[in-house]
Amino acid sequence: MITKTQFDKEIELIIANAIREDVGDGDHSSLSCIPESATGKAKLLVKDKGVLAGVEFAKKVFQYVDPALEIETVLEDGAQITHGDIAFYVSGSSQSILKAERLVLNAMQRMSAIATKTNHIVQLIEGTGTKILDTRKTTPGIRALEKWAVKIGGGENHRFALYDMIMLKDNHIDFAGGITKAIEKTKKYLVDTNRDLKIIVEARNLVEIKEILKTPGVYRILIDNFNYEDTRKAVALIGDTCLTESSGGINEKTVRSYAECGVDYISSGALTHSVHNLDLSLKAL
């Protein structure tokens, strides 16, 4: 997994690029009618129900735009929210508040939606011991935000990108000439390049599960698109040899049943690619 330093750098890049994209050579709407010396105060108003996410990110945005802006936090990330709640107040330069407004809202609305959906799924499998993972099916350019939101909602992060964990999926296996060859080539590559990366291998059926188990060094087996019965058989075959992960079209109606099959993890791209933004608004006081 990526380090905290790497993650923080990703957040810095997101903010810098978003402000570049949105502000360009100036917020001329504000510059044209609001004096540079004007100060004001605004509140982050909740107009929806769910799990709040993005407060800490918002602070970073305001700090980037204008270090003199002051934030009064009312609700923290992870708080259950409902219509009428106030998440925080921001005060200082009116121009600065308006410059940061859209980035703050865009990020918090999406992050809160992801945290809300993740939290719902986590509650559905409560007591099973299975953990919910996100995937790389994220919005290009803002993956760090979306994975941050998953954690706020009670889920866990899968690999961040292609560079921090190895996942041998069906295409890798087929191009490499089979499961055993793919795993052996991967292990040799890690030795040759002096890399310490965990290896996940996808299995399409129970025969492939058995083949994977013949080669040591696999961290987790991805039990992909299995039915309940075969998932239980796969978990029994794997035992304590390595960790298990179910994936492939698992939804709110089926997630509990897959968790009850005994898998360690369930991964879901829907946590990040199929959400509807929560309604939040920044209102001047």
Secondary structure, 3 states (H helix, E strand, C coil): CCCHHHHHHHHHHHHHHHHHHHHCCCCHHHHHHCCCCCEEEEEEEECCCEECCCHHHHHHHHHHHCCCCEEEECCCCCCEECCCCEEEEEEEEHHHHHHHHHHHHHHHHHHHHHHHHHHHHHHHCCCCCCEEECCCCCCCCCHHHHHHHHHHCCCECCCCCCCCCEEECHHHHHHHCCHHHHHHHHHHHHHHCCCCCCEEEEECCHHHHHHHHCCCCCCEEEEECCCHHHHHHHHHHHCCCCEEEEECCCCCCCHHHHHCCCCCEEECCHHHHCCCCCCEEEEEC
